[in-house]
Amino acid sequence: MTFYKKEDELDLEIGNRYIIIQRRYEFIGAFNDLLIAIWFLIGSIFFLNDSLMESGTWLFIVGSAQFLIKPLIKVASLIHVSGIYKEEQENQKN
């Protein structure tokens, strides 16, 4: 594990595991954002037709609920990386 200090920034390098984990969470976050956009787009189209307005409302509710998932993905990522950091610290002691 290496720490680098650059112009008041602290970068933590854990290695390839960190990059792989971070990319997985970025993919999950991007996929979540894509689904949100799809729900809102379809919901907006449904609002143009009175008979589909209730379905459009439900799509807006689903999309809004997915906005809650975004910070949860970030928290899960931070917890996962923190676990790797602790594991690396223990491995360095041994």
C-alpha positions in Angstrom: 0.0 0.0 0.0 1.4 3.4 -1.0 0.4 6.9 0.0 1.2 9.8 -2.2 0.9 13.4 -1.2 0.3 15.8 -4.2 -0.7 19.4 -3.7 -3.0 18.8 -0.7 -4.4 15.6 -2.1 -4.0 12.2 -0.6 -4.2 9.3 -2.9 -4.5 5.8 -1.6 -3.2 3.0 -3.8 -4.3 -0.5 -2.9 -3.5 -2.1 -6.2 -5.3 -4.0 -8.9 -8.0 -5.2 -6.5 -9.0 -1.6 -5.8 -9.3 -0.8 -9.5 -11.4 -3.9 -10.3 -13.7 -3.2 -7.3 -14.1 0.4 -8.2 -14.9 -0.3 -11.8 -17.6 -2.9 -10.8 -19.3 -0.3 -8.6 -19.0 2.3 -11.3 -20.7 -0.1 -13.8 -23.5 -0.8 -11.3 -23.9 3.0 -10.7 -24.0 3.7 -14.5 -26.5 0.9 -15.1 -28.7 2.3 -12.3 -28.5 5.7 -13.9 -29.5 4.2 -17.3 -32.5 2.5 -15.7 -33.6 5.8 -14.1 -33.4 7.6 -17.4 -35.4 4.8 -19.1 -38.2 4.9 -16.5 -38.5 8.7 -16.6 -38.4 8.7 -20.4 -41.1 6.0 -20.7 -43.1 7.7 -17.9 -43.0 11.0 -19.7 -44.2 9.4 -23.0 -47.0 7.7 -21.0 -48.1 11.0 -19.7 -49.0 12.1 -23.2 -51.8 9.6 -23.2 -54.6 9.8 -20.6 -55.1 6.1 -20.5 -51.4 5.5 -19.7 -51.0 8.3 -17.1 -51.3 6.0 -14.1 -48.6 3.7 -15.5 -46.4 6.7 -16.2 -46.9 7.8 -12.6 -45.7 4.4 -11.4 -42.6 4.6 -13.6 -41.8 8.0 -12.1 -42.1 6.4 -8.6 -39.8 3.5 -9.6 -37.3 6.0 -11.1 -37.4 8.1 -8.0 -36.9 5.1 -5.7 -33.8 4.2 -7.8 -32.4 7.6 -6.9 -32.1 6.2 -3.4 -30.0 3.3 -4.7 -27.3 5.6 -6.1 -25.9 6.7 -2.7 -26.2 3.1 -1.4 -24.0 2.0 -4.2 -21.4 4.6 -3.2 -21.6 3.6 0.5 -21.2 -0.1 -0.5 -18.2 0.8 -2.6 -16.5 2.7 0.3 -17.2 -0.1 2.8 -15.8 -2.7 0.4 -12.6 -0.7 -0.2 -12.3 0.0 3.5 -12.4 -3.8 4.1 -9.6 -4.3 1.5 -7.5 -1.5 3.2 -7.9 -3.2 6.6 -7.0 -6.6 5.0 -3.9 -5.0 3.4 -2.9 -3.5 6.8 -3.1 -6.9 8.5 -1.1 -8.5 5.7 1.6 -6.0 6.1 1.9 -6.7 9.8 2.5 -10.4 9.1 
